Amino acid sequence: MADEHNQILYVGQAKSLRSRWAGRGHHRYKQFSRKGLDKVYLYYIEAPISEINTLEKLYIEQLKPPLNDTRVREYLPKKSPRLSDLQRLLKAANTPWFPSGEFTVKNGIRVPREGEDLIRGFIAGVDKTQDIPHILIICKQNMGSLLFQRVRHRTKKRFCSYDQETVCYLINLRSVIFVFAELFSSEFADPVFQTVYPLRVRICRSHGK
């Protein structure tokens, strides 16, 4: 295999060039594509199967093609930036604001926080009445800065937006929209989270988590 400048990049063997190189069947296809090898040329010689291993080794030693001198790499499939960012937000919603947030001080004594204080958001429900299903996430006020950053980010703002009418942040995954509703008033937010947390624990335990 050679590039447009006739530089030999790779030496291999095949019983059938069509089945070996057609489509994405070659075991180094992803490695080639990552190097931007959109246009390559295949040169070949016919040889008896009994000699093919010996000839391949000989040509590799003589020509020293650069891609033969690397291990075959397994690349993880690229994850959608929309999905990756949503996963980060949902993970943040299930953790305290700081690691030290797991504890609080009452009457001068450091004590663990209540369970409802250890989550910043939870999935409240799904609205399937619209063209695209909407999943509602109820958040405490300290999630707002994370969501606001995404609305202003140069690339994330393509799929993260703020709805002034509903006062909610929207993460558009095309097939579904996650709606983050931020509760600004602690007088309202605390009772909501206190009510939801025991139910959340029962659901997790019923699933063995």
Backbone torsions as a table, in degrees:
resi	resn	phi	psi	omega
1	MET	NA	128.9	-178.3
2	ALA	-130.6	156.6	179.3
3	ASP	-89.5	-170.8	-177.3
4	GLU	-63.6	-24.8	-179.3
5	HIS	-94.2	14.0	177.6
6	ASN	65.9	23.0	174.6
7	GLN	-84.6	125.4	-178.9
8	ILE	-73.0	124.7	-175.6
9	LEU	-108.3	-31.1	-171.9
10	TYR	-154.2	141.7	175.6
11	VAL	-124.1	129.4	179.1
12	GLY	-147.4	-173.5	-179.8
13	GLN	-131.0	155.1	179.8
14	ALA	-158.6	139.0	172.6
15	LYS	-79.0	-27.3	176.9
16	SER	-141.2	116.0	179.7
17	LEU	-62.8	-37.5	-177.8
18	ARG	-62.7	-50.7	-178.0
19	SER	-70.4	-27.8	-177.9
20	ARG	-77.2	-39.1	-171.5
21	TRP	-111.3	-11.4	-180.0
22	ALA	-70.5	140.4	178.5
23	GLY	65.4	-134.2	-175.7
24	ARG	-119.6	29.9	-173.6
25	GLY	-75.7	-21.7	-176.3
26	HIS	-68.8	139.4	-175.8
27	HIS	-67.3	-14.4	177.2
28	ARG	-108.4	17.4	-176.4
29	TYR	-56.9	-48.0	-177.3
30	LYS	-63.5	-35.9	178.6
31	GLN	-65.6	-42.4	178.2
32	PHE	-63.6	-45.8	-176.1
33	SER	-66.5	-34.3	178.8
34	ARG	-67.5	-24.6	178.6
35	LYS	-87.9	4.5	177.4
36	GLY	74.5	26.3	-178.7
37	LEU	-85.1	74.1	-177.6
38	ASP	-78.1	-26.0	-178.2
39	LYS	-131.8	115.0	179.8
40	VAL	-133.1	165.0	178.7
41	TYR	-121.7	139.2	178.1
42	LEU	-107.7	124.0	173.8
43	TYR	-112.7	141.3	-176.6
44	TYR	-146.1	157.3	171.1
45	ILE	-128.1	147.3	177.9
46	GLU	-88.2	139.9	-178.6
47	ALA	-149.7	153.4	176.0
48	PRO	-62.4	145.2	-179.6
49	ILE	-59.3	-32.4	-178.6
50	SER	-66.0	-20.6	-176.8
51	GLU	-107.4	-3.8	-168.2
52	ILE	-66.4	-36.7	179.6
53	ASN	-66.5	-41.9	-179.9
54	THR	-65.0	-41.8	-179.5
55	LEU	-67.3	-40.2	179.0
56	GLU	-60.4	-47.9	180.0
57	LYS	-61.5	-40.3	-179.6
58	LEU	-63.3	-47.2	-179.1
59	TYR	-66.1	-35.8	178.1
60	ILE	-65.1	-41.3	179.2
61	GLU	-66.5	-38.1	-176.8
62	GLN	-77.8	-44.1	-172.9
63	LEU	-90.4	-23.9	-179.6
64	LYS	48.6	57.4	178.7
65	PRO	-65.6	134.6	-172.5
66	PRO	-62.4	-34.0	-176.2
67	LEU	-78.8	-16.7	174.7
68	ASN	-76.2	-19.1	-175.9
69	ASP	-91.8	19.2	178.7
70	THR	-126.4	151.9	178.0
71	ARG	-77.0	154.3	177.7
72	VAL	-71.4	125.4	-176.2
73	ARG	-101.1	140.0	174.3
74	GLU	-103.3	114.2	-178.5
75	TYR	-95.6	133.0	175.5
76	LEU	-70.5	142.8	178.1
77	PRO	-61.3	138.8	-179.5
78	LYS	-69.4	135.5	-179.2
79	LYS	-93.7	142.9	178.7
80	SER	-59.6	132.6	177.6
81	PRO	-60.0	-30.6	176.8
82	ARG	-63.2	-47.9	-178.3
83	LEU	-67.8	-41.2	180.0
84	SER	-60.9	-42.6	-178.6
85	ASP	-69.7	-37.7	177.6
86	LEU	-63.3	-41.1	178.6
87	GLN	-61.4	-39.7	178.2
88	ARG	-64.2	-40.3	179.8
89	LEU	-66.8	-42.8	179.7
90	LEU	-66.7	-35.8	175.8
91	LYS	-65.7	-41.6	178.4
92	ALA	-64.0	-34.9	-179.5
93	ALA	-66.7	-22.9	-177.8
94	ASN	-100.0	14.2	178.9
95	THR	-131.5	155.6	176.6
96	PRO	-65.1	167.1	-179.9
97	TRP	-61.6	-43.8	175.9
98	PHE	-131.2	157.7	174.5
99	PRO	-55.3	-35.2	178.8
100	SER	-70.2	-10.4	179.8
101	GLY	-69.7	-9.1	177.6
102	GLU	-70.5	-12.9	-179.5
103	PHE	-128.3	156.4	175.3
104	THR	-140.0	168.3	-178.8
105	VAL	-111.0	122.7	176.8
106	LYS	-126.6	123.0	-179.0
107	ASN	55.2	37.6	177.7
108	GLY	78.9	5.5	-178.9
109	ILE	-115.9	133.9	179.2
110	ARG	-81.8	116.7	-176.4
111	VAL	-129.8	154.9	177.3
112	PRO	-65.1	146.0	176.3
113	ARG	-73.7	160.1	174.5
114	GLU	-69.9	156.9	-176.1
115	GLY	-55.6	-40.3	-177.7
116	GLU	-68.0	-16.6	177.8
117	ASP	-85.6	-6.1	-177.1
118	LEU	-97.1	5.0	173.9
119	ILE	-126.2	144.8	179.5
120	ARG	-105.2	-5.8	179.7
121	GLY	-171.4	161.2	179.0
122	PHE	-153.8	157.7	177.9
123	ILE	-78.0	120.5	-175.3
124	ALA	-94.8	-27.2	-179.0
125	GLY	169.3	177.3	-178.2
126	VAL	-126.7	132.9	177.3
127	ASP	-108.5	108.8	-178.0
128	LYS	-102.5	9.2	-178.4
129	THR	-78.1	-15.8	-178.2
130	GLN	-94.9	170.8	-178.1
131	ASP	-58.7	-41.7	176.9
132	ILE	-112.7	127.0	-179.8
133	PRO	-56.7	140.3	178.5
134	HIS	-113.5	127.9	176.2
135	ILE	-106.5	122.3	-174.8
136	LEU	-93.6	127.2	175.6
137	ILE	-112.8	121.7	176.3
138	ILE	-91.7	126.5	-174.3
139	CYS	-123.8	152.6	169.3
140	LYS	-81.2	167.6	-171.7
141	GLN	-61.4	-32.2	-175.5
142	ASN	-74.4	3.4	171.5
143	MET	-87.3	-15.5	-172.9
144	GLY	-61.0	-38.4	-178.0
145	SER	-66.3	-36.5	177.8
146	LEU	-64.5	-42.7	-179.5
147	LEU	-69.9	-38.7	-179.7
148	PHE	-64.0	-37.0	178.7
149	GLN	-60.4	-37.7	-178.3
150	ARG	-71.4	-33.6	178.1
151	VAL	-65.8	-30.7	-178.0
152	ARG	-94.0	-11.8	-177.1
153	HIS	-66.5	142.6	-172.4
154	ARG	-64.7	-30.3	179.7
155	THR	-107.8	-36.1	-176.5
156	LYS	-70.1	-23.5	-179.8
157	LYS	-67.6	-9.2	175.2
158	ARG	-67.6	-31.6	-179.7
159	PHE	-121.4	-1.3	175.7
160	CYS	-113.1	129.5	-178.2
161	SER	-143.5	167.6	179.4
162	TYR	-122.2	126.3	-179.9
163	ASP	-98.0	109.1	-177.9
164	GLN	-67.9	-29.0	-178.4
165	GLU	-68.9	-44.8	-179.8
166	THR	-95.3	-7.7	-178.0
167	VAL	56.6	49.0	-179.0
168	CYS	-131.9	155.3	172.9
169	TYR	-97.7	137.8	-176.8
170	LEU	-119.5	131.4	173.5
171	ILE	-111.2	111.0	-173.6
172	ASN	-94.6	111.0	177.3
173	LEU	-97.6	13.2	-178.2
174	ARG	74.9	-53.6	-179.2
175	SER	-86.3	-18.0	178.8
176	VAL	-154.7	151.3	179.1
177	ILE	-119.4	126.4	175.7
178	PHE	-93.9	124.5	-177.9
179	VAL	-108.8	116.6	179.6
180	PHE	-98.6	110.3	178.1
181	ALA	-100.4	119.8	-175.6
182	GLU	-96.0	127.7	178.1
183	LEU	-93.3	110.3	-175.4
184	PHE	-80.1	-32.5	-175.4
185	SER	-89.1	119.9	178.0
186	SER	-66.7	-28.0	179.3
187	GLU	-64.6	-28.4	177.5
188	PHE	-93.5	-39.2	-174.9
189	ALA	-68.0	-43.1	-175.7
190	ASP	-59.8	-48.2	177.6
191	PRO	-61.0	-36.5	179.4
192	VAL	-62.7	-47.9	-178.4
193	PHE	-68.4	-35.2	178.0
194	GLN	-65.2	-33.9	179.2
195	THR	-73.9	-39.9	-175.1
196	VAL	-75.9	-36.9	-171.0
197	TYR	-58.9	-47.1	178.7
198	PRO	-58.7	-38.5	177.4
199	LEU	-64.4	-40.7	179.6
200	ARG	-61.9	-40.5	179.5
201	VAL	-64.9	-42.2	-179.1
202	ARG	-64.5	-39.8	179.2
203	ILE	-64.2	-45.0	-179.7
204	CYS	-62.6	-41.9	-179.4
205	ARG	-66.8	-34.8	179.9
206	SER	-68.7	-22.5	177.0
207	HIS	-96.0	7.9	177.5
208	GLY	74.0	25.5	-178.3
209	LYS	-110.2	NA	NA
